[in-house]
Amino acid sequence: MEAGIEPEDIGQNPEYAGRLEYHGDKKKDCTLKITDLRERDSATYKFRFITDQTRGRYYGDPGVTLSVTGLQVKVTGGHQDKTLTCSTTCTLTDNPTYIWYKNGHKVKEDTSSLDSDSFSDTDSYSCAVKGHEDLHSPAVCVRGQNCWSVTYPHQGVCALKGSTVDISSMYDSGYDTITSTLWFSSKQSSSWKDELVPEDLTTDPGYAGRVEYAGEKERGHSILRITDLREEDSAEYKFIFNTQTSGWGYSFHGTTLTVTGLQVLFKDPTNIIEGMCLRLFCESICFLQDNHSYIWYKNGQRLFSHETKYLILDPVRSEDAGRYSCAVNGQEDLASAEKTLTVRCEYVGYNSRTTH
């Protein structure tokens, strides 16, 4: 390390918040695990320990250099014979096995290259590393610019129980004419006639009267709209289309919907003492998008001037006791259950002394 410069503890870096795990025994094993890797995590990482001796700070040099890469399909060769290569910006360890996809269907599990003299003008190809199929490469057109694709603007969506949600997809069938489209959830596959053949969500009794399709077909845009959301609607949803000869596969991930309710939480509810500082949180099990503002209620009456997901009582007074609930602004009918706040008064006793 450069003299006089104190290294940064990445555990204190907000860029790594919620993504670091320390493993080992903190004696000889100092393994660091980083999850949800991002390209900007590429760096050299070093371990340091401090002893009780003077100048007893020790660093592991040269450290471990991490390179984070994505997958990309590269097309080489002439007009007839072409080779597809699943490439990375660095060499992946452990000699991984590659999986190839054609129009969303898994077609081959082999090496990092795929050769053929019969690639269609409308076929798209993608690759992934076995064991990490959810991290597949973007699909590419082998010939021309118009080929099959299905993409989703959002990998995950969080929505309130009882509300309405829109899940979108963009699709392209190249020069082929689409004969049918549908949305489905593999969670419902046990009720399908054939577990390998997805069935339209609009025919599922569990969604009866709550599902409709929207969007602009001429622009390759489809929207799945689910109303009156229930917690059991939490699932992954996928879109597929069919042509006269084939159909888009469903090996790739779609959009995962998480349905949540709201609840009021605060620390140590049985030990709230008058005079302390208390923060009440309006919590959900997933992150609600769109920067919502919140509404707080006490004993059924709205508390104005409080629009964030937390309510601060500083100091807590005896008159703050009551039943608290919260809601997202604009969805007041989907408020949380009430939570009772009890405030204890703590008196300090003393003995008076009279001097004669």
N, C-alpha and C positions, 0 to 999 in steps of 0.2 A: 504493500500500500504506500501511497505517496506520503512522505513525512508530514506530520502536522494536520492531516486531513482525516477526520473521523468518518468511517464508512457508514453508509445508510443501512439501517435495519429494514429490510424489505417488509417485515411484518408490520411496520408502521406506515408503509406507503399505501395510500388509498387506492392506487392502481391494482393492488393485489388483494383488496378487501374481500374476504369470503372465499378466496381461491388458494390459500396456503394451508398446508398441513405438515407438522413436524412429526417425524417418525423416529423410532430408535429409542435408545436408553439414556441419551444425553451424556453418555460416558465415552463409548467408543463408536456408537452408531449415531450419525447426525443427518440422516436422510431427510431431504426436503421434497415434498410433493406439491406440484403446482397444477391446479385443475383449470379447465376452460381456457386453454392456452390461446394467446393472441400473438400476432406477428411481432408486436412491440415488446413482447417478453424475451425476444432474442437478445442475449447478453451473456457475459461471463459472471458466474455466481461463485462466491467464495464463502467459506465458513470461518468464523472467528470464535475463540473462547478466551476467557479472562481468568487469571489465577489471582491468588492473594499475594503474589510476589510483586515487588517493584518492577515496573515496566513489563508485567506479566500478561501481555496481550499477544496472542498467536494467531496467525492467518494461514490458511491453506492455499499456497501458491502452486501452480498457476491458476487454480480454480477449474471449474467445469463450464465449458462454453455450450450454451443451448442455442440451437437454430430452429426456429418455428417456421414451418412451411405449409403450404396448401397443395392440393393435387391439381394438375392441369393436363388435359389431353392435348398432345401435339400430333399434328397430321403431317406426314412426310411421304415422299414418293411421287410417281407420275400421275397422269390422268387416269390410268386404268388401275395399276397396282399401287395400293396405298398401305402405309403402316401407321397404326395408332400407338402412341407411347404415353403411358401414365407417368408424367414427370414431376419432379420436385426440385426445389432450389438447393437441397442438400441431400446427402445419402441417408435414407432411413435405416435404423439399426434393426438387427434380428432377421434380415432377409425376409421381409413380409410377403405374404401371398396377396395377389391382386384380384379384384373382382371387376368384371366388365358388365356394363348394362347397355342395352339397346332399346331405345324408346321406353325407358322405365322398367324393362324386363331384365332380370339377371340372365346373362347368356353364357358366361364363361368364368371359370375360376382358375387362374393360371399365372403366367408371368406378367411383367409390366408392359408387354407389347402385344398387339393384336394385328394380324395380317389378313388381308382379303383382297380379292379382285372383283367382289360383287357388292360393294357398299352401295346402298340405294341413295338416290338424290334427297329423299325426305327423312332418312334415318338419322337419329342423333345418338351419340355415344358418350358414356360417362364411366369413370372408374373410381374404385375405392380400395382401401386396404382392409383385408379380412379382420374382423373384430372391431372395425371402426366404420361400419357401413353408413352410419349417419353423417360421416364427413366426406361424402363423395365429391368428386370434382364437378364443376359446371358442365352441363351437356354441350357438346359441340356438333356442328354440322360437318360431315365428312366431305360432302359435295354441295356446292352452292351455299346460299344464305337462308333458304326456307326449309326448315326441317321440324320434326316433332319436338314439342317441349311442353312441360307443365311446371310452372313456378308459383311460389307463394310469397306474398310480400312480408308475411310474418310467420316466424317459426312457432311462436306462442302467443296466446291471447288470454287475458284475464278479464272476467266479467262477473257482475253481481248476480247472485241468485234472484230470479224473478224478472231480470231485465232481458233485453233483446241484444243479440250479437250478430255481426256480419263477419263472415270469414271469406276471404277473397282468393282467387287464383287467376293467373294469366296462362293462356294456352295457345298452341299453334299446331296445326296438322299439316303444315307445308302445303303441297298442292292436292292433298287428298281431301275428299268430302267427308265431313263428320255426319254420322248417321244417328248418334245418340250421345248424351252426356249424363253424368250422375255424380253425386257426392255420396260418400259412404264412410263408415267408421268400422275398423276391424274389431272393435270392442263388441260389435253386434254379430260377429261371424258365426257364433254358435247357433243363431236362429236362421242362418241362410240355408237354402236347399243344398247348396254345395259350398263348403267352407272355403274353397279356392276361387269362387265366383262372387264378387261383391254384389250386394243388392242395394238398390236405391233407397236412400234414407227416408224419402217421402212415403215409402211403403211400410216402414217400421212402426208397429203399433205404439211403441214407447215415445214416438215423436208426432203422433197423430195430431193434426191441426196446429202444429207448432213449427213446421218447416216449410220454407218456400225458397225458390231460386230467383235470383235477380241478376243484373249485369247486362252486358252488351255482347251478344253472340257474334255480331259482325266484327267486333274488335277483339275477340278472343278473351273476354273477361266474364268470369262467372262468380257470383256471390251466393254463399249459403247463409240464409238468415234463419236463426233459431230464436223463437220467442219464449217467454215465460220459462227462463232457464232454471234447471234443477241441478243439484249437486251431481246426480248420476249422469248428467250430460258431459261431465269432464271426460275428455277422450281426445284422440288424434283423428282429425278429419282429412280425407283426401278426395281429390277430384280426378276423374278419368273420362276419356272420350273414346268412342269407337268409330271406325270407318268400315267400309264394305269388306275390307280384307283383314284388318287387325284392330288392335286397340292399344291405348297407352297403358303401360304397366303400373304397378303400385308398389314397387320395391323401395322407392324413395320415401322419405318422411314428408308428411303434410304439415298441417298446422295443429298444434296441441292447444285445446281449450281447457282452461281451469276455471271452474265456477266456484265463487266464494261468497260467503256472507260477511257481514261486519260484526265486530265485537269490541266492546270497551274493555281495555285492560289498564290496570295500574298496579304498582309495586306494593306488595305486602298489605292487601286490603283489610286485614284484621288488626292492623297496628297503625292507623292513621291518627296522628296526634296534632292537636291545634297548634299552629305556629310553624309547622314544618312546610317545606316546599313539595308540592305534589304535581306530577305530570300524568294526565290521562291520555291514552292512545286509542285512536280508532283504527283497529287492525284488521287486515285481511290476510288470507293464506298465500296470496300472490300479489304482484305489483299491478295496481290499476293504472292503465295508461292515460294519456291526455291531460295530465296535470290537473286533476280534479280539485276543486275546493270542497270543504266539508262543512256540515252543519251540526252544531251541538245542541242537545236538549237537556234540560233539568226539570224533572217532574212533569215531562210532557210539554214544557214551554221552551221555545227556541231562545238560545243565548246568542244575542247579536254581537258582532265584532270579534267573533272567533270563527275563522274559516280554514284553519289548517287541520291536519290529521291528529294534532295533539292539543290538549287544553291544559294550560298551566294555572295552578292555584298556588299563589305565593304571596303571603302565607295562607295556609289553610285555616279557615275560620269555622266555628261551630255551625254557622248558617249555611256553609257549603254542603252540609250533609244532604243527601237526597238521592234520587234515582237518575242516572245519566245514560243517555243513548246518543248515537251519532248516525249521520247519513251523508251520502254524497250529494252535493248540490245538484238539483235537477232530477234526483231520484229519491226524493224524500219518502216515498211510499215503501222504500226498501231499507228502512232504518234498522239499526242493530237492536238486539234485545236490551232492555234496561239493566244496568248494573248499579247496585246500591252502594253508596259511599257513606260510611259511618265515621264520624269524627269524635275522638275522645278528648276530653279536657283533662289536662294534667296540672294539678295544683302543687305548689311547693310550700310545704308547711314550715313554720318556724316558731320558736319560743320567744315570747316577749319578756324582756327583763326590766324590772323596775328598780331604780337606784334611790336609796333613801339618803 
